[in-house]
Amino acid sequence: MQYAQIMQGVFHARPNRFIAHVEIAGREEIVHVKNTGRCKELLLPGATVYVQYFPAGKRKTKYDLIAVEKVVHNGAGEQQTLLINMDSQAPNKVVQEWLEREEPFGKMTYLKPECRHGASRFDFYLETATKKMFIEVKGVTLEENGVVLFPDAPTERGVKHVQELCHCLEQGYEAAIIFVVQMSGSRYFTPNRRTHAAFATALEQAAASGVQLMALTCAVTPDSLIINGTLPIHLAG
């Protein structure tokens, strides 16, 4: 996916989940944060960020926060800069592009985003000549020493999604959870048991039941995000 009108800024503060104060072209602006996660390890005072500018319209702010630079140290002790996309709407968009481009589950005859099934709503429903599948997508922005983790805060909603996919299996559907790692250069993905053990346990049970788990890495620039590979998944950490 591609963004237009991207500008560089310096992060100052985040007074609540939805807005940030960012210095852009020498002036402090109020920026909409499109990720309601904690992101405390990313949004540090002085961090370089990238925002999308919206010059007109009825928006409360003229900017959306899209990406942030995180300083990391590699195994040799060298300092590197990791660019992380923080747009919580981006994972579904890039997964749809990827599904249509790569057809990883086979040639699709039908694809529906935001599909309701019973009392549940899943990110995608797809059909091929041989399968009917529900898919949930989770964006991943938390990185620790080259390992990427989800979630960055307790998520009862996430546990519910995992359990609902297991129910789909019982009804004869196939099911998958796709973790979109909104950065490159990671070593592997693991559930964040330290933050939410119930989610990690639910994910293990889902995998044992037959829910397919995938972690997809992305090429990230200030104005683009595209899925470009897979990562190993370590359920035990």
N, C-alpha and C positions, 0 to 999 in steps of 0.2 A: 504494500500500500504506500501511497505517496501523500505527503503533506505539502500545502502551498503556504507561502508567506511566513516562513520560519525565521525567527530572530533569536539572537543569543542574549542571555542576561545573566545576572548574578542573584542567586537566592539569598534573601534576607531573613524571612520568618514565615511561619505558617500558623496564623492565629486560630484557625479551625480546620476541619477536614476538607473544606471545600475551596478555600482561597489561600493564596500565598502572596507575600510581598516580594517583588522581584525588581531589581534595578535593570532597566532597559534603556539603552542610549542615554545614560546619565540621569535618568528619572525613575523614581520608585513608582511602580504600577501594581495594581491589584490584578492577580492572575487566577483564573479558575483552575483548580487542581482536579484532573480527570481520574484520579485514583484516590479512593477513600481509605485505603490501607494506611498503616502507620508510617511506613517508609522513613523511620527515624534515622536509619543508617545512610540514607540517600540525601534527604533534604537537610543539609547542614549549612549553617551560615557561611557564605562565601563560595558555595558550590556553583559551578558553571551549569546553567540550564538552557534549554531551548524551548521557545514558546511559539505558538501559532497565532498570528495576528489576524483579527477580523475587523476590517475597517468600518463596516457599517452594520446596521441591524438593531434589534431591540435587546441585545444581550446586556447583562449587568456588567460584564467585563469585556474588554477588547482582546483578551489573550487567553489561551489555553496552555497549560504546562504539558509538554510532550515528552521531553527527555532530560536526563541529568548525567553529568560526568561524575564518576566515583573513582577516587584514587585507591589503587590496590597495590599490593606487593607480591611479586611472583616468588617461586621457590628459591631463586638466587638472591633474594633480597632487593631486587630492582623495583623501582616505582613505575607503575603503569597507570594509564587512564582508561577506565571501562565506561563505555557509553551505554546507558540503560534507558530503554523506552518505558515511560510510566503511564501511557495512555491505556486506561482499563477497557476502553472500547476496541482497542486495536487487535487483541487476540482473536476475537470472533471474526473480524474482517480478514485477517491474514489466513485464518484457518479456512474460511470459505474460498478465498483465492487459491489456497493450496489444494483443497479438495477438488476444485474445478480444473486446476492445472495438472495435478499429478494423479488424481483418482486412485489413492492408495488402497482403497478397499475393493477395487474393481470398477469396471465401467458403470457409471451411475446412470440410472434411468429417471431418478427423481431426487431432488435435494430441497429441503425446506428448513430455513432458519426459524428459530423461536417456535418450536412445535409443541403443542400441548398433547399430553397423553394421560388420560384419567385425570387425577388431581395434580399432575406434574407438568412442568414446562421445561423442555430441554433445548439446548442451544442449537442442535441440528438433528434432523431426521433424514436419512438417506435410504434409497433402495438401489439395488443392482438386480441382475437377473436371478441371483441366488440368495440374496440376503435383505433383511430389513433391520436397520440399525439406528439407535439413538446415541448421540454424542454430547458430552459435556466438555466445555473448554474452561481452563483455568489459566490466568496470566501469572507469570512468575517473575518477580523483580528482586527477590531476596537472595543475596550471594554472600557466602562466607568461605574464604580461602579456596575459591574455585568450585565450590559445591553450591548448587542452587536448591532452594527449599520453598515449600508451600505447606501451609499458609504463613503469613508474617504476623497474624493475629488469630485468636480462636475463631472458628467459623462453623457454627452449628448448621448454617445453611449448606456449607460444603459437605458436611457429614450426611445431611438429608439427601443431597444430590447423589452421593455415592450409593446410599442405600436404595434409592429409587431406581437406579440403573440395575441393581441386582434384581429388583422386582421385574424389570423388563425382561431379563434373562428367563425368569420363571414363566413368563408369558410367551416365550418362543422367539423373542427378538435378540439380536446381537447388541452389544453395548460397548462404548469406549469412553475413556477419559483422556483428553489431550491437554498436557501441560505445555503452554507456550512460554518458553524462556525468552524474555524480552531483552536479550543480550547475546553476545557471542563469547567463545573462549572458556566455557565452563567444562568441568570434568565429568560430573554426573548430577542427576537429580535425586533427591530423597525427600520424603514427607518430613515436615518439621515437628517431630515427636515432642521436642522440648516445649514448643509453644502450644500444641494441641494434640495430645496423645490419642484422643478419640478419633480424630481424622486419620491419623496414621494407621490405627487399628482397622478402621472401616476400609481404608484403601487396601490393606493386606487381605482382608476378607473378600473384598470385591475381586481382586486379582485371582484368588483361589477359586472363586465361583465362576470365573470365565470372563469377567469384564476386561477388555483390552486396555492396557495403559501405554501411553506414548508420551515422551518428552521431546519437544521439537525446539531446536535452537534457531536463532534468527540473526541475519545480518542487519545491523542497525546503523543508520546515519541520522543526522539531525532532522532530515526531512523524509525518511523512508524506513520501512520495516518489512522484511520479507523472510519467510521460513526457508532455511537453507540446509537443514540437516537434522539428525536425531542425536539424542544423548542416552547413555545407559541410565537405567533406573535401579536404585538400591533401596529396596523397601525397608531393610533393616538399618539403614543409616550408614 
